[in-house]
Amino acid sequence: MSLDAANDIALRDKLDNPPSLPGRGKLEAVTRAVRSRGGTLPIDSILAPLFGPGKLTVDEALYYGLYRGGVGKDAARRFVGKRQQSKFHFHCNDTT
């Protein structure tokens, strides 16, 4: 925290939401990754965290680079999306 309340509030709002990549940036990142892998895409590493307990958004899966490979399906399922994190925080912390 700083002494600039408006800046702190803007930062908090930014951190409270899942990361979002510009549409063109998403496409370019995935295209580069697919080309570097010889035209294949590790779809399991992307889909597993989207439908797993961590409920990542597509933007989060791209932000964390799960399309690059190197992260197995089981490891990818351990990623937690921002929306799920807030539920964990609520249930794991005393709010009284």
LINTADA-V421944 format. One record per residue. RES is the residue in one small letter. PHI is phi in whole degrees, -180 to 180 (999 if undefined). PSI is psi in radians with two decimals (none if undefined). D_CENTER is the distance of its C-alpha to the mean C-alpha in Angstrom with 2 decimals. Layout:
res = (RES & RES)
phi = (PHI & PHI)
psi = (PSI & PSI)
d_center = (D_CENTER & D_CENTER)
//
This chain:
res = (m & s & l & d & a & a & n & d & i & a & l & r & d & k & l & d & n & p & p & s & l & p & g & r & g & k & l & e & a & v & t & r & a & v & r & s & r & g & g & t & l & p & i & d & s & i & l & a & p & l & f & g & p & g & k & l & t & v & d & e & a & l & y & y & g & l & y & r & g & g & v & g & k & d & a & a & r & r & f & v & g & k & r & q & q & s & k & f & h & f & h & c & n & d & t & t)
phi = (999 & -125 & -92 & -100 & -61 & -62 & -66 & -64 & -66 & -62 & -65 & -59 & -62 & -66 & -74 & -77 & -108 & -62 & -63 & -131 & -103 & -60 & -50 & -67 & -63 & -62 & -61 & -65 & -64 & -68 & -61 & -60 & -65 & -65 & -63 & -69 & -98 & 73 & 92 & -109 & -132 & -75 & -61 & -61 & -71 & -93 & -73 & -55 & -73 & -71 & -107 & -82 & -65 & -79 & 47 & -66 & -85 & -59 & -59 & -67 & -61 & -70 & -59 & -80 & 73 & -66 & -74 & -77 & 84 & 86 & -115 & -68 & -59 & -65 & -66 & -63 & -68 & -85 & -69 & -120 & -75 & -59 & -66 & -72 & -58 & -65 & -66 & -61 & -61 & -63 & -77 & -97 & -121 & -76 & -100 & -98)
psi = (2.59 & -2.96 & 0.04 & 1.61 & -0.74 & -0.73 & -0.71 & -0.71 & -0.75 & -0.72 & -0.76 & -0.80 & -0.68 & -0.75 & -0.38 & -0.25 & 2.68 & 2.64 & 2.57 & 2.23 & 2.51 & 2.56 & -0.82 & -0.66 & -0.67 & -0.89 & -0.76 & -0.72 & -0.80 & -0.72 & -0.79 & -0.76 & -0.73 & -0.76 & -0.70 & -0.39 & 0.28 & 0.48 & 0.15 & 2.71 & 2.20 & 1.34 & -0.56 & -0.64 & -0.34 & -0.78 & -0.63 & -0.85 & -0.35 & -0.65 & 0.00 & -3.03 & -0.43 & -0.29 & 0.97 & 2.63 & 2.91 & -0.74 & -0.71 & -0.73 & -0.70 & -0.72 & -0.75 & -0.06 & 0.49 & -0.34 & -0.23 & -0.24 & -3.07 & -0.23 & 2.07 & 2.89 & -0.77 & -0.72 & -0.67 & -0.58 & -0.27 & -0.13 & 2.49 & 2.24 & 2.79 & -0.68 & -0.65 & -0.59 & -0.73 & -0.60 & -0.74 & -0.78 & -0.73 & -0.79 & -0.43 & -0.11 & 2.51 & 2.13 & 0.09 & none)
d_center = (24.22 & 26.75 & 29.76 & 28.11 & 27.09 & 25.85 & 23.54 & 22.29 & 21.65 & 19.76 & 17.56 & 17.05 & 16.18 & 13.59 & 11.96 & 12.36 & 10.16 & 6.53 & 6.33 & 8.56 & 10.19 & 13.86 & 15.07 & 17.21 & 14.72 & 12.53 & 15.82 & 17.14 & 14.33 & 14.54 & 18.32 & 18.70 & 16.89 & 19.04 & 22.12 & 21.63 & 21.47 & 24.65 & 23.34 & 21.29 & 17.66 & 16.26 & 15.44 & 15.35 & 12.42 & 10.41 & 12.25 & 12.52 & 9.13 & 9.44 & 12.86 & 12.85 & 13.27 & 9.70 & 9.22 & 5.63 & 6.26 & 7.27 & 5.91 & 2.14 & 4.64 & 6.67 & 5.32 & 5.47 & 8.57 & 9.02 & 11.59 & 13.68 & 14.95 & 16.05 & 13.78 & 15.84 & 15.18 & 15.97 & 13.80 & 10.73 & 11.73 & 11.52 & 7.77 & 7.51 & 5.64 & 7.23 & 10.00 & 10.98 & 11.12 & 13.74 & 15.69 & 15.85 & 17.04 & 19.58 & 20.97 & 21.10 & 22.73 & 26.18 & 26.23 & 30.02)
//
